[in-house]
Amino acid sequence: MTTHHRAAVLGSPIAHSLSPALHRAGYAALGLADWRYDRFEVDEAALPGFVAGLGPEWGGLSLTMPLKRAIMPLLDEVSETARSVDAVNTVVFGPDGRRRGDNTDIPGLVNALAERGIGRVGSAAVLGAGATASSALAALAQICDGEVTVYVRSPERAAEMRALGERLGLDLRTADWDRAAEAPAAPLTISTTPAGATDAFAAAVPERPGALFDVLYHPWPTKLAAACAERGATVLGGLDLLVHQAVLQFEQFTGVAAGPLAAMRAAGEAALA
């Protein structure tokens, strides 16, 4: 039997992915000299052929856009976590070649918050309604005791978010995007929007804002993150999510019990610098 010692990140575009830097730093920190981690430009059309061509040396794949849903029909098994949001960002190959899909974004969000002392919250706000917002809702289903307000731009997205909230057992309501400036007053706000989308809210941050988890890492800090930090809020960024989800992937791919979080974070910081 060939020992697994290869992994990679797939997506399109993929050139700017930090995953290789994080995983390679993990291998170096733990002396896993026989492991290698690459990146491949793969779109939805090329995905089935790419996966079919992988040999027994492969331990796992990290998946980014636009492949998180496209991979699902190619798997033998999908975790409850991934199924809850219809998105797989991690594929692990078993010794028998079975392909298991998981989602480490959700526990990554929970672990990143826990690292900063945020274990449970009474209520929360989510900005945006894309794939990352879905992961944010699944994470909040584990740690939020009260209402979650999702600020969205379209009635269609609002309906999708409410349906997901119901599936996850969340007390969820949606609100129009033009009211989103009120979000930072919540005990926890998770912003999942593109660069610049929340800049206008920086001026409206209250005297005592709740914690902010802004999933962007470039540019950083966002204007909203800087304004919240200035007023003493706990602020997390995209690198926190990236590192925590990558550590969980690293553990699944290599079988190591505790991935080297500090080494992987340092590599991410260096790559961004």
N, C-alpha and C positions, 0 to 999 in steps of 0.2 A: 504494500500500500504506500502510495506517495504521500509524504507529509505536506499539508497545506503550507505554502509560504508566499502566496501572491494575493494581492488585493489591489483595487483601483477605484477611482471615482469616474462615473460616466455621466454625460449630460451634453447639452448644446445651448449656449456656448459654454466651454469648460476651461478656457485658457487662464481665467483669473481665480480658479478654485484654490482655496488655501488647504484643502484636505491633504494633498501630498506632503506639504510642510509639516502638518500636525502629526500624521501617522508615522512619517519617517523619523520625526523627533522622538516619538514613542518607542519605535524599534531601537533607536540609538540609546535611549535612556535605560532600556531593559536588556541591552546586549543581544537583541534578536537579529543577529547578523545575516541569517538566511532568509529574512523577510524582505520583500520589496513592494512598493506601493506606487502605482502610476496613475495618469489621467488619460482618458480617451474621449475624443469628440464623437458622441453617438447620439443620433436623433431617434425618434420613435420608429421610423421605417427600418433603421439598421439594427435596432435592439434585438429582435429575435435571433438574427443570424449571429450577432456578437456573442450572445449568451450560449447559443448552441455550440459555438466553437471553442468554448473554454475547457481546458484539460483538468486533470485531477489535482494539479498543483494549486488550484485556486481555493482560497479560504473564504473570500467574500467580496462584495461590491457595495460601494456607496453610490447612491443615486441622487441626482439633483434634477432641476427642471430640464426638459419636459417629461421625465421618465417615471415619476413617482407613481403614476396610475397605470401607465403603459406596461410596466413590468408585471403587474398583478396576474394577468392570465398565464404568464410563463412560469409561475411558481407552483410548488407542490403543497405549500402550506403558508398561511398568512396569520400572523399573530393577531390577537384580539385588539391590541393597541393600534396596529396599522389598519385593521378593518374598520375601526371606529371612525376613522377620518378618510377612508378610501385612499390611503397614500402610504407607499413603502419607500423608505430612504435607505434601507439596509437589506442586503441579501446575504445569507450565510449558507455555505455549502457543507452539507453533512458528509461524513466518511463514505456514505453510500451514494453520494452525488445528489441527494435530495436538496431542493432549493427552498429555503425558508425565508419569508419576507417579514420584516419588522419595521417599526418606526421609532427611532431614537430621539426624534425632535421633541416628542411629548415628555418622556421622562427627563430629557436634557433640560427642558424648560423648568420642570419641577426641581431638579437637582441644582440648577444655577440659582434659583431663588432661595433654596434651602441653604446654599453656601453663604448667602448674604443675610441669613437670619430670618427669611420670610418663609415660614412653614405653613401658616393658614391665614386667610384673609376673610373679612366679613362680607365684602362685596368687591367688584372689580369692573373695569372698563376695557374694551378692546377696540382699537382703531383699525378699520379695514375689514375686508371680508374674503380674502384670498385663501390660498392653501395654508399659509403660516397662521392665519387667523383661526383656521380649523384646528390646527395643532394647539394653539393657545387655549381654545375652548376645551379641548380634551384634557389639557393640563389643569385648567381651572376646575373642571369637574372633580378633580382629586383634592383640590386645596381650598376652594371657595365655599363658604358656608351660606352665602346669601345671593343677592341678585347680581347678574352680569349684564352690563349694558354694552351692546355692540353698535358702534357708529358707522353707518354705511351710506354710500352714495345712491344706490338704486333699489327700488322696491323688489326687484328680482333677487338681488343679493341678500336683502333683508329676509325674504322668505326662506332662502337657503340656510341662512344662519339660524333662524328660528327652528327649522326642521332638524338641524344638527343638534341644537341645544336640547330639543325634546328627546332625541335619540340618546344623548349623553346624560339625561336626567338633570339638566341645569335649569335654574330659575333665570330665564334669559328674556330680555326685551331688546328691541332694536330702536335706534334713534337716528334722526336725519344727520347727515354729515355737517350741516351748518350749525349744529349744536355741539360739535366735537370738542370745542375749546373748553367745555366744562369737565371733560374727562379727568384731567390731573387731580381733581378734588377727591377722586375715589381712592381707597386705601392702596389699590394697585391698578396701574394702567399698563396694558401691553399694546405697543404700537407696532403694526405689521405693514405699514404703508411705505411706498417708495420714497426716495430722497426728495426732500423739499415739501412733501405733502403736509407736514405738521408745523412747518416753520412759523406760520402765522399765529399759532397758538402760544408761542413762547411768551409774548407780551401779556397773555391772560392767565399765566400760571398763578395760582393762589399763594398767599403768604406761607401756608403750610401744606404743600402738595404731598400726596401719597407717593409710594414707590413707583418708579417708571422702568419698564423693560422695553427698550426700543431695539428692535431686531436688526437695525442697520449697523454695519461696522465701517462703512465708507460712504460718505464722509463722516468722521466722528470727532467730537460729539456733534449730534444734530443740535439745531437751535433749541428745540424743546428739551433735550437732555441737559444741555448747558444751563438753561433757565431753571429746571427742576433741581439740579445739583447745587446751583447758587443759593437756592432757598433751603438747602439742607436735606433734600430728599435722597433716599437710596436710589441709585441709578445703575441699571445694567444695560449692556449693549450687545450687539450682534456677535461679538467675539465670545462673550460668555455662553451664548447658545451654541455657537459653532464648536467650541472646545468641549462642552459637556456632552453634546450628542456624539462627537467624534470619539471621546473616551469610551462611551458605551459601545460604539461600533468596534473599536480596537479590541475591547474585551471579548466581544462575540467572535471576531475573526481569529484571534490568536489563542483564545482559551485562558488568557491571563486573568486572574481574579480581580485585580485592581489596576486599571490603566494609569500611566504616569501623568496625571492632570497638570501638575506644575510645569513639567518639561514641554508638554503639548501647548499649554497656554503661552509660555515664553516663545515658542517657535511661531505661534500665530501673531504675537505682538511684534516680533522681529520682522516677519513677512509684511505686515501692514506698515511698519516704519520705513 
